Amino acid sequence: MIYRNSFALLALTAALCSPAQAHVTLEQSTATAGSPYKAVFRVGHGCAGSPTTGITVFLPPGFTDAKPMPKPGWQLGIQREPLTVPYTSHGNTVSDRAAVIHWEGGRLADAEYDEFVLRGTLPATTGKLYFRVLQTCAEGSNDWAAIQTGSDRPAFPAAVLELTPADKTPAHQH
């Protein structure tokens, strides 16, 4: 009995310490399509022991109105791109969008954890939405961009958000 419990504990420890637990991930894995969304990217380690010095988030097509949260000690950069179809927001025509958000110049030790936050509006279509995140370190980098197909788990998967349909149920009224 002790042998079985030790084996179970060892297996649990290995699962919790595996690289799958250390990816750059989103705090919230599901959201309603077409809604505002606060994206919290969790960074749990550096690059093979080297501290993180930059995080670059590539926003997927259809993600609009992005505004990043500044982080003390990090410089913030926003790369914009033109939209093929402009839209109106609060009475103003919007003809471009933030496509890439970049935090750099900080130092997040390999043994430390932090979050990088932005908000925006999600596309109206349901399904999986992938965010590529490039993690730059003092030595090396991790490109979290792979999209899982089938049962194979990529070494550096993109952060994924499942977009669900809006709830059509009317609110309870008295």
Secondary structure per residue as TSV (DSSP state, phi and psi in degrees):
chain	resnum	aa	ss	phi	psi
A	1	M	-	360.0	-41.7
A	2	I	H	-62.7	-40.0
A	3	Y	H	-59.7	-46.1
A	4	R	H	-62.9	-43.6
A	5	N	H	-65.0	-38.6
A	6	S	H	-65.2	-41.6
A	7	F	H	-64.1	-43.3
A	8	A	H	-62.6	-41.6
A	9	L	H	-65.0	-41.7
A	10	L	H	-62.9	-43.7
A	11	A	H	-64.2	-41.6
A	12	L	H	-64.7	-43.1
A	13	T	H	-62.1	-43.5
A	14	A	H	-63.5	-40.7
A	15	A	H	-65.2	-41.1
A	16	L	H	-71.6	-27.0
A	17	C	H	-96.2	-0.4
A	18	S	S	-69.7	159.4
A	19	P	G	-57.1	-27.3
A	20	A	G	-60.6	-26.1
A	21	Q	G	-85.7	-6.4
A	22	A	S	-113.3	10.1
A	23	H	S	-70.3	163.0
A	24	V	-	-76.8	118.1
A	25	T	E	-129.2	165.9
A	26	L	E	-90.2	139.7
A	27	E	S	-62.2	-40.2
A	28	Q	-	-110.7	122.6
A	29	S	-	-95.4	-8.2
A	30	T	E	-134.9	152.1
A	31	A	E	-158.4	164.0
A	32	T	E	-82.9	127.9
A	33	A	T	-55.9	139.4
A	34	G	T	78.7	3.8
A	35	S	S	-102.4	164.1
A	36	P	E	-64.8	149.4
A	37	Y	E	-146.3	134.1
A	38	K	E	-100.2	108.7
A	39	A	E	-91.1	119.2
A	40	V	E	-113.3	107.7
A	41	F	E	-90.6	117.9
A	42	R	E	-94.0	125.8
A	43	V	E	-115.0	115.1
A	44	G	-	-105.9	-1.6
A	45	H	-	-167.5	169.3
A	46	G	-	-90.2	-151.5
A	47	C	B	-108.8	100.5
A	48	A	T	51.4	42.8
A	49	G	T	96.1	-14.7
A	50	S	B	-85.8	140.4
A	51	P	-	-67.8	147.0
A	52	T	E	-74.7	132.3
A	53	T	E	-122.9	-4.6
A	54	G	E	-162.2	144.7
A	55	I	E	-131.2	123.9
A	56	T	E	-120.0	122.2
A	57	V	E	-108.0	123.9
A	58	F	E	-96.2	112.5
A	59	L	-	-77.8	132.2
A	60	P	-	-69.4	155.3
A	61	P	T	-54.5	142.0
A	62	G	T	92.1	-15.5
A	63	F	-	-84.5	113.8
A	64	T	E	-121.8	173.6
A	65	D	E	57.3	30.8
A	66	A	E	-69.8	134.0
A	67	K	E	-135.9	117.3
A	68	P	E	-82.1	154.9
A	69	M	-	-92.4	123.3
A	70	P	-	-63.2	151.3
A	71	K	-	-122.8	127.7
A	72	P	T	-55.2	133.4
A	73	G	T	87.4	-3.4
A	74	W	-	-122.1	140.2
A	75	Q	E	-88.9	144.6
A	76	L	E	-110.9	135.0
A	77	G	E	-131.1	144.5
A	78	I	E	-129.7	124.9
A	79	Q	E	-104.7	126.1
A	80	R	E	-104.8	157.0
A	81	E	E	-139.6	150.2
A	82	P	E	-70.0	147.7
A	83	L	E	-89.9	143.2
A	84	T	E	-72.3	-31.8
A	85	V	E	-127.0	104.5
A	86	P	E	-63.1	159.7
A	87	Y	E	-138.4	169.6
A	88	T	E	-106.6	132.8
A	89	S	E	-136.3	121.3
A	90	H	T	53.4	39.8
A	91	G	T	81.2	1.0
A	92	N	E	-112.5	143.1
A	93	T	E	-79.3	128.6
A	94	V	E	-107.7	120.4
A	95	S	E	-115.9	-0.4
A	96	D	E	-144.2	172.4
A	97	R	E	-145.7	156.7
A	98	A	E	-69.9	124.4
A	99	A	E	-107.2	-28.8
A	100	V	E	-138.5	130.7
A	101	I	E	-114.8	134.7
A	102	H	E	-136.1	126.6
A	103	W	E	-109.0	130.8
A	104	E	E	-146.8	165.0
A	105	G	E	92.5	-8.7
A	106	G	E	-87.2	-173.8
A	107	R	E	-147.3	112.6
A	108	L	E	-113.4	107.8
A	109	A	-	-59.1	152.7
A	110	D	T	-55.9	-34.6
A	111	A	T	-86.7	2.1
A	112	E	-	-106.3	164.2
A	113	Y	-	-126.4	143.2
A	114	D	E	-152.9	171.0
A	115	E	E	-128.1	144.4
A	116	F	E	-121.6	127.1
A	117	V	E	-122.5	141.1
A	118	L	E	-147.1	162.2
A	119	R	E	-130.6	158.3
A	120	G	E	-174.3	-167.9
A	121	T	E	-114.5	132.3
A	122	L	-	-80.2	154.7
A	123	P	-	-62.6	156.8
A	124	A	S	-79.9	-11.5
A	125	T	S	-87.0	146.3
A	126	T	-	-85.8	165.4
A	127	G	E	122.9	-165.9
A	128	K	E	-88.1	137.8
A	129	L	E	-120.6	123.0
A	130	Y	E	-105.4	133.9
A	131	F	E	-112.8	116.7
A	132	R	E	-79.2	134.1
A	133	V	E	-128.1	121.7
A	134	L	E	-99.1	117.5
A	135	Q	E	-101.1	113.6
A	136	T	E	-98.8	136.8
A	137	C	E	-123.9	169.2
A	138	A	S	-55.2	-36.5
A	139	E	S	-132.5	108.3
A	140	G	-	92.4	-172.7
A	141	S	E	-158.6	162.5
A	142	N	E	-124.9	124.5
A	143	D	E	-103.8	97.2
A	144	W	E	-81.8	83.1
A	145	A	-	-132.7	-13.0
A	146	A	B	-70.2	141.7
A	147	I	-	-107.5	124.8
A	148	Q	-	-69.3	129.5
A	149	T	-	-125.8	131.9
A	150	G	T	68.6	-147.9
A	151	S	T	-94.0	-7.8
A	152	D	-	-70.8	130.7
A	153	R	-	-98.8	115.9
A	154	P	-	-68.9	154.2
A	155	A	S	-68.2	-34.1
A	156	F	S	-128.8	72.6
A	157	P	B	-73.6	147.1
A	158	A	-	-68.2	152.8
A	159	A	E	-69.7	133.8
A	160	V	E	-122.0	140.2
A	161	L	E	-125.3	127.5
A	162	E	E	-90.2	118.4
A	163	L	E	-92.9	122.8
A	164	T	E	-106.9	158.4
A	165	P	-	-66.9	153.8
A	166	A	-	-65.7	142.9
A	167	D	-	-71.9	118.5
A	168	K	-	-89.4	2.4
A	169	T	S	-70.3	126.5
A	170	P	-	-63.8	146.5
A	171	A	-	-65.8	147.6
A	172	H	-	-67.3	129.6
A	173	Q	-	-127.3	151.3
A	174	H	-	-103.0	360.0
